[in-house]
Amino acid sequence: MPYRKPFLILLVASMLVVDGLWWYSLGNHSRLTWQPRTGHSGTFIGTFGSASVTLAYGPNLEGDPYSFFTGPLGKVFHDNGQAPGPLGKFHIGKGGPYGYPANMNMWLVEFPIWFPWVLLAGGGYAFLCYIRRYPSPVRERALALEASSGHGECHHPESIG
């Protein structure tokens, strides 16, 4: 299968990148705040830390059009039990992203750092299995020509079983 080796290389390389990001996030926290300049009032906040990614929207928040912060994780959480475990956590609802008070009443989605990777790797593997099931038209034509040329049956490993 010509796609198997590139898929495995991409899978291992992306797993190493996700592992590096996970390890970095266990000790550091990054936050991006963005407020559109249109007549829209509200702020979008994205945080990355403690093995989780949080995306939040506060409709009534005012602030800078753009700000970025990164620092040690301990200064953000202040040991108040707000940090998730080492595998991250899932949460959808209202609350405050990390580094903000929990009663901020923002819409937020929180997921572990590894979750998008699992979805993409699983989807890539499922797609690889799907295309392996159906040979390409060029391969089908070659098999048909070989079978019709009178050289007997085709005994390729893919055709057995």
C-alpha positions, 0 to 999 in steps of 0.5 A: 500500500503506497499510503501506509508508510507516509501515514505512519511517518505522519502519525509518529511525527504528529504524535511527537509534536502533541507530546511536546505540546502536552509536556510544555502545557503541564508547566506553562500557560498561554492566553490569547484575547481578541476583541473585534473592532466592529460594532460588536461588543464581546471578547474571544479568549483562547487558553492553552495550559495544564493539558487543556485547550479552552475557547471562550466567548464573553458577550459583555466584556470590553478589553484590548483588541488583542493581547497575548500572555504566556507564563508559568502555570502556578502564577495563573491558577494560584493553587485554587484547584482550578487546574485539571489533571495531567490528561486535561478535561472536557467541558462545555457550558458557562464559566471562566477560562483559566486565569479568570474568575470562575463566575465570569459567565462566559460561553466556553468549550474545553478539551484535552490537547490530545483530543484533536489529534486522536480525531485526526489520527482515527479519521486518517486511519479510517480513510486509509482502510477505506481506500485500501478496500477499493483499488484505484482505476489504474490498478483495476485496469492492470489486473483486468489486462493481466487476467485477460491476457491468458496468463492464468489467474492473478495471484496477488496477495491483495486478491487472496481472501 
